């Protein structure tokens, strides 16, 4: 039995997912693939919510954001803005035990009445958030690119390739849901048979050296049901209408001059196959297709959206690729800092992938009030989003209640670590007189109780331990939040050391030169060394690390000895060092 299968079974077997995934009332036996059916909310209940919810509440559902990293912000923003979902990246997965990660996901879900879509990029290969996350055992093989899985299986036993990729999708979907994730931005339906193409490795074009658009379409048609088995995960076809051999849009604009006929007759074949197979969502790329819409990137193009809705007959959720990518930033700058969130909705997207919901929600609401975007369009998008959540068994009748909750939210600082005392400090603000409890989510025991003082500020100090610790901060009338304390190895890593040379002086002993060398020559031009007066902590000099890791700065000599602290600016990997500059 491979490690992925073992991980799925050990993670899910005997576990009631309702407790972990906020609002789910089904149980999954991963080993047997069995699912107990439950009653979902009705179409009438969804329509009633759409009719009565405020405009901003509905627009909030249209946002899926990178998960905020500061403690308490994810819960605060999910509650305040009625967000549609979060995306988890490597930083959200690392240095957590499996149970701690699931507890964190549950904390996010419990913060909001309408359960969140929790998304992830789990294609395989380089686009695999689970690889190196530490959440499950690794054998270096279970998260390879689908094309590699297929080709490796075919080399071992001819005809077994498709079975290998569909099994990967099936098992990974079960694993993701057991962790609290319910939306995967996979499979990649882009076609390229050019190994030099940016997207080639992630797609299925040219598998086994045989270029075939229909071959990729066949793969997509079989892998979609595997990803979406038992409605555990919503799969996503990306990047519509097909990336082809375009450049990487993470860093800047990408154009393709491929004809509309070729795009519709070739690149879109795999998307049409996936839609026919029941794909729940489609992600639109930022590439500009000159023969279809030379003015707008696909993610902001009404013409591209029309292709998807009408030509492909897609009725599910359309989501943009991340709007923070370089291509969209460049587009906004060239168009007078145009509000791209508004443009994305005008184009017809249901969900917007960005972190700027605090400004985007009111901008979209203003566009609706001006008549630039219709209320009907907003309602239709929210209906599609809620229908997808309902299909995933996330909704129950109380999820759609509009009764005010009137909960407060904490304002927390990043957890601070004190190397000397091996301690972690959780600090923030709350209403004076509030009784707070800090509960260990692993042991289920309350480890600290405090009462917030008159200032509203509070501080909780804990010992940093060998293993990571996870807590729930709870207060009456407050949205509870997840707080994570790193293990000692992560909180207090072994620091690198740089070399300091003996201080030299000019001929009249008025100027001192402090020089040294960083062990990593690759820091050239990217790391700045700061020279601080140790007594006042004020800067007295700075130097950019140069060739071979060398650096130097001059300091004025005073009438008394100075202790100068040399630190790597904005880099905690290096240990600070102190040197003495002798008086005149």
Secondary structure, 3 states (H helix, E strand, C coil): CCHHHHHHHHHHCCCCHHHHHCCCCCCEECCCCEECCCCCCCHHHHHHHHHHCCHHHHHHCCEEEECCCCCCHHHHHHHHHCCCEEECCHHHHCCCCHHHHHHHHHHHHHHCCCCCEEEECEEECCEECCCCCCCCCCCCCCCCCHHHHHHHHHHHCCCCHHHHHHHHHHHHHHHHHHHCCCEECCCECCCCCCCCCCCHHHCCCCHHHCCCHHHHHHHHHHHHHHHCHHHCCECEEEEECCCCCCCCCCCCCCEECCCHHHHHHHHCHHHHHHHHCCCCEEEECCCEECCCCCCCCHHHCHHHHHHHHHHCCCCCEEEECCCCCHHHHHHHHHCCCCCHHHHHHHHCCCEEECCCHHHHHHHHHHHHHCCCCCHHHHHHHHHHHHHHHHHCCCCCHHHHCCCCCCCECCEECCCEEECCCCEEEEEEECCCCCEEEEEECCCCCEEEEEECCCCCEEEEEEECCCCCEEEEEEECCECCEEEEECCHHHHCCCCECCEECCCEECCCCCEEEEEEECCCHHHCCCCEEEEEECCCCCEEEEEECCHHHEEEEEEECCCCCEEEEEEECCCCCECCEEEEECCC
